[in-house]
């Protein structure tokens, strides 16, 4: 498998299982309806584990433009491959969101609240304040990237042997820092499914909240850049 295809497949697994657990918990007529935040955070952690485990030996399992940026800034990943990896991650995220919509089509039809339908695909803040929402995504991603560097080593790939500890990091971030914004910590995880929400024929949907969309993109990217600089120049 080529590394680019691995990034598509791994990210598709990540979103299909991650957005899938959100759909299971918040959509009407789903057997997991009202399962709660613990179910969502556990589901996302296992989604990370599966995606990283499956793609790790082929691509290093970035599955996240913030991780790709951090690895490139560390000098551990060639800059010329960054656009291809990011494009693959976006394609995988959109594919994963499409699979969730297909599986939960009847539950989407049975759900009347437009905010709930949007919430399956992308993150939304609990309290909308751009400054603090950006800060939360920045800090959460900074913690995520620093933890990855410590868990996998600055020059190691995030491969299959590292899948479980990375999943635990995501679980911890979701439980501890996920409340304010829904913890995107991954631009592709938010933007790819948000685009699918915009494109898919979902009955009764609202707009895709593009005025907020920059926060789960720039917050994680700047948080990843800051984490890399801190690790590279202060903590090694």
Steps between C-alpha positions, in 0.01 A plus 500: 500500500635845412536742790243735346243224466577395857428855619168493313401162646622576852325837511182349356501243782564779751203707385263212429545370854541842668212682337315169512502491879376860507214408265417199718476715812325815378271401212139402565394135467856375541557215747779700665296819533587701813801281571689803625844659482688197634373289210601767250850544640556124522373458145735767368795349686431159347456666160850645536635161603350324196606771253856519630538123528382440143703777333808504722734267312421658164498875565593558864127561560494878524125517419512865602651808329615626841707183548640527147597863562667411831698215345615725214602779736695250705697411186366147517274515194572651156319827434431403139274217622293724728244613236439143386453375855259784584301438181481128584384578854228730368384238250491235771308727737239573235467131417458410866229763544319367194499150650352633825222677310420184302489282811288748698284629214173403669613646833586829327151494345345439843692786665341842462757717680739652245769570762509133594543396137791741456653377826545152355736635234706773663579673826300784649582695816292457813531877559589698188793730566755502222792599720447229759389241247823557306703484822339169595581341162853644518567362847338161435706449185818622669447236769420237236813564292732521800360173629555338161862615495559352843314177427647426158831687500581800283609290202270201536199440283164493669462138407303199612693445824422857601128478420374422851688772693400759239139388544535546876628855442194577287273348767661712770475819294135430423413441864704791636514771232224399259205672665537857368538424127463127439880461458563497126883491542501408131414739213406217263275338761293819511524646150449179299175400672384865505535504121298179479227656716492785249486266198272218614120515452418496871137599562447795732867584535629845594800681353836335566615773744784627282549801727638261764683262266833687514544428872532118478743556211730774628477406868644150447759614243637777721486274804698235314757755384542635854534149644769414247700813575472441874606137470778567251663797672404471867430140595756289313 
